[in-house]
Structure formats: structure tokens, C-alpha cells
């Protein structure tokens, strides 16, 4: 068996497990009319970087879904929290975010479900300081202003970094800003540090000479999650199956074609190839089912935010799974 054939076989096996949580669970008792509902268009939320950006750039999903009479509408969001707001209010059906946004959204009552995740990518986010900064260790953040996007993956990174350094969260001054505004504040010296993710992280390193105080290695997993509205997932499992299949194909392609990845991401994001190549070098490819271990990791994120009263109430992460995956989780 060739390596490429084995890779395809492995992907089919993984996707078979993944799609059982999306498609098989709903098909048995669902009327045909309900399964066919809302097939005219799938609305996808994406951010400035990642597999969905590659998928959009390659155009393969549009070709695949055209065979089903389904169009694709892409909407870019500056960060995960606002993307999930869009999912909750019904402006999109499917999207990808980091670890923390689903926690905040679920705590706020959003009716969303996890449908897959990319592998851990801890080096794809970091806390950075200006190149001339006197801050040298995480402990130096005490009493300092740190810019971050509230409720994003780097919010959890900051919590864990401070914990490692023995600094209380209450002893820093978080400045909640979306990436573009945070970069502006970072450049003009209005904040002392910036917790940020790729490709904004890579851009800060390449364009501003920002110095990494600490990235996520040894602190956080930094999973990327694919989520859908529960209603859409229940009514359109076959469309999600196709979307996730195309995501898996792009993952396979991206892993083996870093130069082409940089070209597409540069065109899609407007960032230089040197920036996106650095970001892409830290990315982890390979969409998977949401496993028991990953859900346990998410529960730890949720518990950390709950303990600091950063979310309005404690949550049970596995409540945001489709019934088949809930059953699989409880039986393991």
C-alpha cells in the first residue's frame, strides 16, 4: 500500500467516525422533507486564516455542492466571539473558532453544536511585547496593560500564562480590543503586551519586530473547532458531511503543499507571503471527530473561566454535542 493510499484510507476512516455524529444520528427518524429543507445555500463564517480560508480560496466546496443544487455564502469575521454571535442569531450556519469562544457562547445560551476539530496548535498563539520592551518574563506582566480579544482563544492562553508565572488575573489590566484595534494600540505603546493568534501574530513578528514572551506550548492546546447551529446540523446533516469532507481534503492538500498554501493565504488575506508562510508553519492539519479527551480539555477551559466569573454560569461542554456523540462520550 502506498503512503498516499494509506493517507486516503485513514482520512476516510476518520471521516466515517466524524460524519456518524453529524449525519447518521438524524437520518433514521427524520422525514425526507425535513432532510431536504434549506438546501439552497450554506452560509459559512470564517476568519482571516486557516483551513476554511484555504477552502474558500480553492473553490472546491462550491463545485461539490453545486452538484446538490446548493450554493455557498462566505462571511468573514474578525474573531471567534463575533462569528459565534452570527451563528447564534442565524446569519451563518457553520464556522470555525478557537477554544474559548464556544465556552462563552454556550454560557450565554447559544444553541450550537461541535462537529469537529483540527489538532492542537499551541504555537499558533502567543503573548508578544514590543521589540524594545523591558518585559522579559511572564511575571513582568504584573500591573501591566495586556491587549486581547475578550472570549477568544488567547483569553485562555493569558489565564494559563499568568497562572504559570504566579500572577493573579486581577493583577493585570486586560484591555479588550479586536485584533485591528489591538495592533494599533500595541504599535502606539498604549498597551504593554498583546495576546494574539496567527496570522496577526506572524504579522506582528514580521512587520513590527514583536518579541514573543510566551506562546501556547506547555500551556494550552489551542484547538480549532468547527461548529454549526443545532437546528442546521439536525436538518442538513448531509450538507455538513460534504463540507467536512472538503475540509479534510484541503487539510490533506495543505499539509503537503506549504508553498501553495502561502500563495492562497496571501491572496485571501492581503498579507505578505513571508507572514502567512510563518503562520502556516505553525498550523496543524487534520480534521477529527470531537473526542472524549478534547471535550475534557474544553471542560477545563470552561471551568477556568467559570472560576474567575468570566462567564455568567458554569456549563457542561458535552451538552453542546449532537446526541450520537453525547452517547459515545458517556459510554467511554
C-alpha positions as CSV (number, residue, x, y, z in Angstrom):
1,X,0.0,0.0,0.0
2,X,1.4,3.4,-1.0
3,X,1.7,6.2,1.6
4,X,-0.8,8.3,-0.3
5,X,-3.3,5.4,-0.5
6,X,-2.9,4.8,3.2
7,X,-3.4,8.5,3.9
8,X,-6.6,8.5,1.9
9,X,-7.8,5.3,3.7
10,X,-7.0,6.9,7.1
11,X,-8.9,10.0,6.2
12,X,-12.0,8.0,5.1
13,X,-11.9,6.1,8.4
14,X,-11.7,9.3,10.4
15,X,-14.4,11.0,8.4
16,X,-16.7,8.0,8.8
17,X,-16.5,8.4,12.6
18,X,-16.9,12.2,12.2
19,X,-19.9,12.0,10.0
20,X,-21.7,9.4,12.2
21,X,-22.2,12.3,14.7
22,X,-23.5,14.6,12.0
23,X,-25.4,12.5,9.5
24,X,-26.3,9.1,10.9
25,X,-27.9,10.3,14.1
26,X,-30.5,12.4,12.5
27,X,-31.3,10.4,9.4
28,X,-33.2,7.5,11.0
29,X,-36.2,9.3,12.3
30,X,-36.2,12.4,10.1
31,X,-38.8,12.8,7.3
32,X,-37.4,13.2,3.8
33,X,-38.9,16.7,3.5
34,X,-37.1,17.8,6.7
35,X,-33.8,16.4,5.5
36,X,-34.1,18.4,2.2
37,X,-35.0,21.7,4.0
38,X,-32.8,24.7,3.5
39,X,-30.7,23.1,0.8
40,X,-30.5,26.3,-1.3
41,X,-27.4,27.7,0.5
42,X,-24.9,27.0,3.3
43,X,-23.7,30.2,5.0
44,X,-20.1,29.8,6.3
45,X,-18.3,32.0,8.8
46,X,-14.6,32.2,8.5
47,X,-11.7,34.2,9.9
48,X,-8.6,35.6,8.2
49,X,-6.7,32.4,8.3
50,X,-7.0,28.6,8.5
51,X,-8.5,25.7,6.6
52,X,-11.7,27.4,5.8
53,X,-9.7,30.3,4.2
54,X,-7.9,27.7,2.1
55,X,-11.2,26.0,1.2
56,X,-12.6,29.3,0.1
57,X,-9.5,30.1,-1.9
58,X,-9.5,26.8,-3.8
59,X,-13.2,26.9,-4.6
60,X,-13.7,23.1,-4.3
61,X,-16.6,23.3,-2.0
62,X,-18.7,25.4,-4.4
63,X,-18.1,22.8,-7.2
64,X,-19.0,19.9,-4.9
65,X,-22.2,21.5,-3.5
66,X,-23.3,22.7,-6.9
67,X,-24.0,19.1,-7.7
68,X,-26.6,19.1,-4.9
69,X,-28.1,22.4,-6.0
70,X,-26.6,24.2,-3.0
71,X,-24.7,27.5,-3.1
72,X,-22.1,28.7,-0.6
73,X,-22.1,32.2,1.1
74,X,-18.9,33.2,2.8
75,X,-18.8,35.8,5.6
76,X,-15.5,36.9,7.2
77,X,-15.4,37.7,10.9
78,X,-12.6,39.5,12.8
79,X,-12.6,37.0,15.7
80,X,-14.4,33.9,17.0
81,X,-16.7,35.5,19.5
82,X,-18.5,37.6,16.9
83,X,-18.5,34.7,14.5
84,X,-20.5,32.6,17.1
85,X,-22.8,35.6,17.6
86,X,-23.6,35.3,13.9
87,X,-24.2,31.6,14.3
88,X,-26.5,32.2,17.3
89,X,-28.6,34.8,15.6
90,X,-28.9,32.8,12.4
91,X,-26.8,34.8,10.0
92,X,-24.5,31.8,9.4
93,X,-24.9,28.1,9.6
94,X,-21.3,26.8,10.1
95,X,-17.9,28.2,11.1
96,X,-14.6,27.7,12.9
97,X,-13.2,29.2,16.1
98,X,-10.7,28.6,18.8
99,X,-11.1,27.1,22.2
100,X,-12.7,29.9,24.2
101,X,-15.4,31.3,22.0
102,X,-17.7,28.2,22.2
103,X,-17.4,28.4,26.0
104,X,-18.6,32.0,26.2
105,X,-21.3,31.3,23.6
106,X,-22.6,28.2,25.3
107,X,-22.7,30.0,28.7
108,X,-24.7,32.8,27.0
109,X,-27.3,30.2,25.8
110,X,-26.2,29.8,22.2
111,X,-27.8,26.8,20.6
112,X,-24.7,25.5,18.8
113,X,-23.0,22.1,18.4
114,X,-19.4,20.9,17.9
115,X,-19.0,19.0,14.7
116,X,-15.2,18.5,14.5
117,X,-11.8,20.0,15.3
118,X,-8.3,20.4,14.0
119,X,-5.4,19.1,16.0
120,X,-3.8,21.1,18.8
121,X,-1.7,24.0,17.6
122,X,-0.2,25.7,20.7
123,X,2.5,27.7,18.8
124,X,-0.1,29.5,16.7
125,X,-0.9,32.0,19.6
126,X,1.3,33.9,21.8
127,X,1.8,36.9,24.2
128,X,4.1,39.4,22.5
129,X,5.8,42.6,23.6
130,X,7.3,45.4,21.5
131,X,10.9,44.8,20.3
132,X,12.2,47.4,22.7
133,X,10.2,46.3,25.7
134,X,11.9,45.7,29.1
135,X,9.4,42.9,29.8
136,X,11.3,39.6,29.8
137,X,9.2,37.1,31.7
138,X,5.6,36.4,32.2
139,X,5.9,37.6,35.8
140,X,6.8,41.0,34.4
141,X,3.1,41.3,33.3
142,X,2.0,42.1,36.8
143,X,0.5,45.6,36.8
144,X,0.7,45.9,33.0
145,X,-1.8,46.5,30.3
146,X,-2.4,43.5,28.1
147,X,-4.5,43.8,24.9
148,X,-6.6,40.8,23.9
149,X,-9.9,39.9,22.2
150,X,-12.3,39.0,25.1
151,X,-13.6,35.5,24.9
152,X,-11.1,34.4,22.3
153,X,-8.6,31.6,22.4
154,X,-5.9,33.9,23.7
155,X,-8.0,34.8,26.7
156,X,-7.4,31.2,28.0
157,X,-3.7,31.4,27.0
158,X,-3.4,34.6,29.1
159,X,-5.1,32.8,32.1
160,X,-2.7,29.9,31.9
161,X,0.4,32.0,31.3
162,X,-0.4,34.1,34.4
163,X,-1.1,31.0,36.4
164,X,2.3,29.6,35.4
165,X,4.0,32.9,36.4
166,X,2.2,33.1,39.8
167,X,0.5,36.3,38.8
168,X,-3.2,36.7,39.6
169,X,-5.5,37.7,36.8
170,X,-6.7,40.6,38.9
171,X,-3.1,41.9,39.0
172,X,-3.0,42.8,35.3
173,X,-5.1,45.3,33.3
174,X,-6.8,43.5,30.4
175,X,-7.6,45.8,27.5
176,X,-10.3,44.1,25.4
177,X,-9.9,45.0,21.7
178,X,-10.4,43.2,18.4
179,X,-7.2,42.4,16.5
180,X,-7.0,45.5,14.3
181,X,-7.6,47.9,17.2
182,X,-5.2,45.9,19.4
183,X,-2.5,46.1,16.9
184,X,-2.9,49.9,16.7
185,X,-2.8,50.1,20.5
186,X,0.3,47.9,20.5
187,X,2.1,50.0,17.9
188,X,1.5,53.3,19.6
189,X,2.5,52.0,23.0
190,X,-0.9,52.2,24.7
191,X,-0.6,48.7,25.9
192,X,2.4,46.8,27.3
193,X,1.7,43.4,25.7
194,X,-0.6,41.8,23.3
195,X,-2.1,38.2,23.4
196,X,-2.9,37.3,19.8
197,X,-3.1,34.4,17.3
198,X,-1.9,33.8,13.7
199,X,-1.8,35.4,11.2
200,X,-1.9,38.6,13.3
201,X,0.8,37.1,15.5
202,X,3.1,36.4,12.5
203,X,2.3,39.9,11.1
204,X,3.4,41.4,14.4
205,X,6.6,39.4,14.4
206,X,7.5,40.1,10.7
207,X,6.3,43.7,10.4
208,X,6.7,45.1,13.9
209,X,9.6,43.1,15.2
210,X,7.3,42.0,18.1
211,X,9.1,39.6,20.6
212,X,7.3,36.5,21.9
213,X,7.1,36.5,25.6
214,X,5.4,33.1,25.6
215,X,3.5,31.1,23.1
216,X,1.0,28.3,23.9
217,X,3.4,25.4,24.1
218,X,3.2,23.8,27.5
219,X,0.3,26.0,28.5
220,X,-2.7,25.3,26.2
221,X,-3.8,23.0,23.3
222,X,-5.3,25.7,21.1
223,X,-7.7,23.5,19.2
224,X,-9.6,24.9,16.2
225,X,-13.3,23.8,16.3
226,X,-15.9,23.5,13.6
227,X,-19.4,24.4,14.9
228,X,-22.9,24.6,13.5
229,X,-26.2,25.8,14.7
230,X,-28.0,22.9,16.3
231,X,-31.0,23.5,14.0
232,X,-28.9,23.4,10.9
233,X,-27.0,20.3,11.9
234,X,-30.2,18.5,12.6
235,X,-31.9,19.5,9.4
236,X,-28.9,19.3,7.0
237,X,-26.5,16.5,8.1
238,X,-25.7,15.6,4.5
239,X,-24.6,19.1,3.7
240,X,-22.3,19.2,6.7
241,X,-20.9,15.8,5.7
242,X,-19.9,17.3,2.3
243,X,-18.5,20.4,3.9
244,X,-16.4,18.4,6.4
245,X,-15.2,16.1,3.6
246,X,-14.0,19.0,1.6
247,X,-12.3,20.4,4.8
248,X,-10.5,17.1,5.2
249,X,-9.3,17.1,1.6
250,X,-8.0,20.7,2.0
251,X,-6.2,19.6,5.1
252,X,-4.5,16.7,3.3
253,X,-3.6,19.0,0.4
254,X,-2.3,21.8,2.7
255,X,-0.1,19.6,4.7
256,X,1.8,18.5,1.6
257,X,1.8,21.9,-0.3
258,X,3.2,24.6,2.0
259,X,4.3,26.9,-0.9
260,X,0.8,26.8,-2.5
261,X,-0.8,27.3,0.9
262,X,1.2,30.5,1.4
263,X,0.2,31.7,-2.1
264,X,-3.5,31.2,-1.5
265,X,-3.5,32.6,2.1
266,X,-1.6,35.7,0.9
267,X,-4.2,36.3,-1.8
268,X,-7.1,35.7,0.5
269,X,-5.8,37.8,3.4
270,X,-3.8,40.5,1.7
271,X,-0.8,39.7,3.9
272,X,2.7,39.1,2.5
273,X,3.8,35.6,1.7
274,X,6.5,35.8,4.4
275,X,3.9,36.5,7.0
276,X,1.5,33.7,6.0
277,X,4.3,31.2,5.5
278,X,5.4,31.8,9.1
279,X,1.8,31.4,10.3
280,X,1.2,28.3,8.2
281,X,4.4,26.6,9.5
282,X,2.7,26.6,12.9
283,X,-0.7,25.3,11.8
284,X,-1.8,21.7,12.5
285,X,-3.9,20.0,9.8
286,X,-6.3,17.0,10.1
287,X,-10.0,17.4,11.0
288,X,-11.1,14.9,13.5
289,X,-14.2,13.9,15.5
290,X,-14.5,15.7,18.8
291,X,-13.1,13.1,21.1
292,X,-13.6,12.4,24.8
293,X,-10.1,13.9,25.5
294,X,-10.9,17.1,23.5
295,X,-14.2,17.6,25.3
296,X,-12.4,17.1,28.6
297,X,-9.9,19.8,27.6
298,X,-12.7,22.1,26.7
299,X,-14.3,21.5,30.1
300,X,-11.1,22.6,31.8
301,X,-11.3,25.8,29.7
302,X,-14.9,26.3,30.8
303,X,-14.1,25.6,34.4
304,X,-11.2,28.1,34.4
305,X,-13.5,30.9,33.0
306,X,-16.2,30.0,35.4
307,X,-14.0,30.1,38.5
308,X,-13.0,33.7,37.6
309,X,-16.6,34.6,37.0
310,X,-15.7,35.5,33.3
311,X,-18.8,33.6,32.1
312,X,-22.2,34.0,33.7
313,X,-22.7,30.4,34.8
314,X,-20.9,27.1,34.8
315,X,-21.5,24.9,31.8
316,X,-21.3,21.3,30.7
317,X,-19.4,21.3,27.4
318,X,-20.8,17.9,26.3
319,X,-24.3,19.4,26.2
320,X,-23.2,21.1,23.0
321,X,-22.7,17.8,21.2
322,X,-25.1,16.0,18.9
323,X,-26.9,13.1,20.6
324,X,-24.8,10.4,19.0
325,X,-21.6,12.0,20.2
326,X,-23.1,12.5,23.6
327,X,-23.9,8.8,23.8
328,X,-20.4,7.8,22.6
329,X,-18.8,10.1,25.2
330,X,-20.9,8.7,28.1
331,X,-20.1,5.1,27.1
332,X,-16.3,5.6,27.1
